[in-house]
Amino acid sequence: MEITVTINGTAHTADVEPRTLLVQFIRENVGLTGTNIGCDTSSCGACSIHLDGEAVKSCTVLAVQADGAAVTTIEGMAAADGTLHPMQAAFMENHGLQCGYCTPGMVMAATSLLAENPSPTEEEVRIGLEGNLCRCTGYHNIVKAVMACAES
């Protein structure tokens, strides 16, 4: 099937098999490898992206379902001049990453969380990110980074 998905502001048209996952389309057809494949079961959140403004695990969406949609990946979060998105900067400043594998998905989920709730409590951040797994940090600094971006 031929699909067109706008990813980070650029339209990408390709023929895909109906069973192709959106994460595969992003990585293999478009060549954006910041969206990670972590578990193949939708448990880890490493593949989280924004689909029409909503954070979704791209391993749970078929590429054909995204036909005509707007997708933002971690590569699309920074400004055109390379300035990091405030959430990316907060992860760096608050040591919210270690190996970095979960970081793209965490940043995508966290920015979506703050779009819905700009002033969350620490507990709300923890609940909001519970679908994203980190095997390194213990989450303390990830939560600290999200709270640093939240409105006071």
C-alpha positions as CSV (number, residue, x, y, z in Angstrom):
1,M,0.0,0.0,0.0
2,E,1.2,3.5,-0.7
3,I,1.2,5.8,2.3
4,T,2.3,9.3,3.0
5,V,3.3,10.3,6.5
6,T,4.7,13.7,7.4
7,I,7.6,13.1,9.8
8,N,9.2,16.1,11.5
9,G,7.6,18.4,8.9
10,T,8.7,16.4,5.8
11,A,6.3,14.3,3.8
12,H,7.5,10.7,3.2
13,T,5.7,8.5,0.6
14,A,6.5,4.8,0.3
15,D,4.9,1.5,-0.6
16,V,4.7,-0.6,2.5
17,E,3.3,-4.0,3.4
18,P,0.1,-3.7,5.4
19,R,1.8,-5.4,8.4
20,T,4.6,-2.9,8.6
21,L,4.8,-1.2,12.0
22,L,5.1,2.5,12.2
23,V,8.4,2.1,14.1
24,Q,9.8,0.0,11.2
25,F,8.6,2.6,8.7
26,I,10.3,5.4,10.7
27,R,13.6,3.5,11.1
28,E,13.8,1.5,7.9
29,N,12.0,3.6,5.2
30,V,12.8,7.1,6.5
31,G,16.1,6.3,8.2
32,L,15.4,8.0,11.5
33,T,16.9,5.7,14.1
34,G,16.4,7.8,17.2
35,T,13.1,6.0,17.7
36,N,14.2,2.8,19.4
37,I,12.8,-0.7,19.3
38,G,13.1,-2.1,22.8
39,C,10.8,-4.9,23.5
40,D,8.5,-5.8,20.5
41,T,5.6,-6.1,23.0
42,S,4.6,-2.4,23.7
43,S,5.9,-2.7,27.3
44,C,8.9,-0.5,27.3
45,G,8.0,2.8,25.5
46,A,11.4,3.2,23.8
47,C,9.5,3.6,20.5
48,S,7.3,6.5,21.7
49,I,6.6,9.2,19.2
50,H,4.0,11.9,18.8
51,L,1.3,10.9,16.3
52,D,-0.9,13.9,15.5
53,G,0.3,15.5,18.7
54,E,-0.4,12.5,21.0
55,A,2.4,10.3,22.4
56,V,2.0,6.7,21.2
57,K,4.2,3.6,21.2
58,S,5.0,3.3,17.5
59,C,5.3,-0.5,17.8
60,T,1.5,-0.6,18.4
61,V,0.5,1.3,15.2
62,L,0.6,0.0,11.7
63,A,2.3,2.4,9.2
64,V,-0.9,2.3,7.1
65,Q,-2.8,3.6,10.1
66,A,-0.6,6.7,10.0
67,D,-1.3,7.5,6.4
68,G,-1.9,11.2,6.2
69,A,-0.8,11.8,9.8
70,A,1.8,14.1,11.3
71,V,4.5,12.4,13.3
72,T,7.2,13.9,15.4
73,T,10.2,11.8,16.4
74,I,13.0,12.7,18.8
75,E,14.9,14.0,15.8
76,G,12.2,16.6,15.3
77,M,12.2,17.9,18.9
78,A,15.3,20.2,18.6
79,A,15.0,23.5,16.8
80,A,16.2,23.9,13.3
81,D,19.4,25.5,14.5
82,G,20.2,22.5,16.7
83,T,19.0,24.1,20.0
84,L,17.7,21.3,22.2
85,H,14.1,21.2,23.2
86,P,13.7,22.3,26.8
87,M,12.9,18.7,27.8
88,Q,16.0,17.4,26.1
89,A,18.1,20.0,27.9
90,A,16.4,19.2,31.2
91,F,17.3,15.5,30.8
92,M,21.0,16.5,30.3
93,E,21.0,19.1,33.1
94,N,19.3,16.8,35.6
95,H,21.3,13.6,34.6
96,G,18.0,11.9,33.5
97,L,19.8,9.5,31.3
98,Q,22.5,6.9,31.5
99,C,22.8,4.4,28.7
100,G,20.3,6.6,26.7
101,Y,18.3,3.8,25.2
102,C,15.0,4.9,26.8
103,T,15.7,8.6,26.6
104,P,14.0,9.3,23.2
105,G,10.8,7.6,24.3
106,M,11.0,9.2,27.7
107,V,11.4,12.7,26.2
108,M,8.4,12.1,23.9
109,A,6.2,10.8,26.7
110,A,7.3,13.5,29.0
111,T,6.6,16.4,26.6
112,S,3.1,14.9,25.9
113,L,2.5,14.6,29.6
114,L,3.3,18.3,30.1
115,A,1.2,19.3,27.2
116,E,-1.8,17.7,28.9
117,N,-0.8,18.7,32.4
118,P,1.7,21.6,32.5
119,S,2.0,21.6,36.4
120,P,2.0,17.9,37.5
121,T,3.0,16.7,40.9
122,E,5.9,14.3,41.2
123,E,3.4,11.5,41.7
124,E,1.6,12.5,38.5
125,V,4.8,12.5,36.6
126,R,5.6,9.0,37.9
127,I,2.2,7.8,36.9
128,G,2.4,9.5,33.5
129,L,5.6,7.8,32.7
130,E,4.8,4.4,34.0
131,G,4.5,3.0,30.5
132,N,8.1,3.8,29.7
133,L,10.8,1.6,31.2
134,C,14.3,2.6,32.2
135,R,16.7,-0.1,33.3
136,C,19.5,2.3,34.4
137,T,18.4,5.4,36.3
138,G,15.9,4.4,38.9
139,Y,13.7,7.2,37.5
140,H,14.6,9.8,40.1
141,N,16.5,12.1,37.8
142,I,14.0,11.5,34.9
143,V,11.2,12.7,37.2
144,K,13.5,15.6,38.3
145,A,14.0,16.5,34.6
146,V,10.3,16.5,33.9
147,M,9.6,18.6,37.0
148,A,12.3,21.1,35.9
149,C,10.3,21.7,32.7
150,A,6.9,21.8,34.4
151,E,5.2,25.1,35.1
152,S,5.6,26.2,38.7
